Structure formats: C-alpha cells, structure tokens
Amino acid sequence: AKPAASIFHAACAIAGAEPACTLHVGDHPEQDVTGALNAGLAAAWIDREGHGWQLSSPPPRTFACLAGLADYVEGL
C-alpha cells in the first residue's frame, strides 16, 4: 500500500514505464507525493481544499484541480 515504493514500482511495471519517466498525481501529501518521490517518480499534488503544502520538503508542482493539471500538460 502507499506510500511503499513497491506499489509505485508495480504500477510502473504494469504500464511498461520507468519510474524516472512517470508522473504520479495524487491528493495526499505523504501517501501520494512523498511516496512517489521516494520511489523515484515525479509527483504532482492536487490541493482541492487549498490547504497549502504543510510538509518540510519542497512542494511539488501543485494544482487546485485536475483541469489545472490538464491545462499545464497541454501547454508542454
């Protein structure tokens, strides 16, 4: 279970993707963001409630909703 690296690595293996080339998008700072980063993935955080980043680590790319993430990706 998240945040164990093995769950992220298993998902990458199923998708046929290398962790370093994979973006995990989630809404839980520790389980999603920290877990993904510790497993070698990139991470984006969906902060729907507008709480702001509360962890001591640098904040990941943050979006208020999935539409914001989609707009960002479309502009790449």
Protein Blocks (a to p, Z undefined) as FASTA:
>chain_A
ZZbfklmmmmmmmnopafklcccddfbfklmmmmmmmnopacddddfkonopabfbdcdd
ddfbfklmmmmmmmZZ
